[in-house]
């Protein structure tokens, strides 16, 4: 009798769990693909490339100036005093440190600009995904971007509907 009750309880729990799982609606979307296809993302990436090119040109110019100065100091070293050569060596070390500091500052500024540009785009994409999911009665949306843990993608793909919602 106890076994029958246990089996009945187990059966009821199984049916309830199955019903709960079936009541949940799951869809997937490749968020990386969505973001890469958004016109705003393409414009942001273009802006970042221009900024990076500016920083690269500035740093290359400084490196050229450093190399020219180092060559000049090397060529003139025999005609200068030891104190003057030591002073010039310190000057070159300071110049090189300034270039390294400029490289680090440029990298930091690029990262900040990327975050500043990409955050609103990500928020817009997220809002569109939530709107489409809500309109279609989807309870869960999984990211199907490469490298994530989505193994099977037999559910509804929201990418076309979200792209339509965003107007592209």
N, C-alpha and C positions, 0 to 999 in steps of 0.2 A: 504494500500500500504506500509506503514511504517512497519507493522507487517510482511509482506511478505519479505521485505528487511532484517529485523532483523532475520527472520527464515533462509533466504538464507545465510546470513553471519554466523550464528550459525552453520548451516549445513556444510559450507565450512571449518570453523575452526575445527569442530568435525572430519571431514574426514581427514584434514591435521594432526591433533593431533594423530588420530588413525594410520595413515600412518607412522608418525614419530616414534610412539611407536613400531609399528610392524617392522620398519626398524632397531631398536636397538636389538642387540643380547645379551642375558643375560645367564650366566652360573654360577655355584656355585662350591665350593670346601671346604672341611673340612680341614682347614689349620692346626689345632691341630693334626689331624690324620696324615696328610702329614709329619709334622715336627717330630712326634713321631716315624714314620716308617723310617725316613732317617738314614742311617748307621752313618753318621757324628754326629747326635744327640745322638745316643746310645753311641758312643765313648765319647762324651763330658759329658754326664751324668755319665758315669763310672769314668771319670777323676775327676769330682766334688765329687763323693762319696768317692774316695780315699783321696782327699784333706780334706773333711769333717771328715773322720775317723782319719786322722793325727791330726787335730785340736782337735777333741774330746778326743783323747788319751792324748795329751799334757795337756789339761785342767783338765782331770780326774786325771792325775798325780799330778798336782799342788794342786787340791782339797784334795787328799790323804795326800800330804805333809802338807798342812794347818791343816787338822784334826789331824794328828799325833803331830804336833807342839802344837796345842791347847790343846790336851790331856796331853802332857808332861808338858806344862806350868801350867795347872790346877792341876796336881798331885804335882808339885813342889811349888805351890803358898804358902803353909803354911811355907815353909822353906826359903822363900825369903822376902826381905823387901818390904814395900808398894811402894816405888819408883821404885824398880826393877819390881814388878808386874805391875805397871802402864806403865812402859817402854815396857814390854812384850805385854800388851794389845794393845798399840799403834802399835807395830810391827805386831801383828796379824791383826789389822784393815787395815794396809797398805798392808799386804799380800793379804787379801781378796779383797781390792780395785784393786790390780794388776791382780788378777784372773778375776774380772769383766771387767776390761779394756781389758784383753786378749780375753775374750769371745766376746766383742763388736768388737774388731779388727778382730777376726777370721770371724765373721758374715759379716763384711764389705768386707773383702778380698774374701770371698766366693761369695758374690753378684757381685763384680767386675769381678771375674774369670768367673762367669756364663754369665755375659754380654759379656765379651771378647770372650768366646767360642760360644755363641748362635748367636751373631750378624751376623757373616759371613754365618752361616747356614740359618738364616732367609732371608738374602739377596739372597743366592743361590736359595732358594725355591721361593722367589718373582720373580726372574729373569726367572725361569722355568715356573711359572704360566703365566707371561706376554708373554713369547715366545709361549707357547701353545695357549693361548688366541688369540694372533695375527695371528698365523698360521691357526687357525680355524675361524677367522673372528668374534671373540667375542668382543663386545664393553664393557661390564661390567661383572666383576667377583665378586660375593658376597661370603663372608666367611660363610660357613654353620657349623662352629664349635658350639658345644653345648653351650647354654647360650647366644648366640647372637640373633639378632632380625629376622633372616630368618625364615619366617613362612611356606612358601610353597616352596618346592624344586623340581618343575616339569621340570625345565630347564636342560640343559646338565651338567653333573657332570664331571669336569675336572680332578679329582683325578687320575684315571687310566692313562690318557695321560701324566700328569705331572710326575707321578712316572716313566713312561716309559722314559720320557725326562731326568730324573735324573739317569736313569740306574738301577732301582730296581723295 
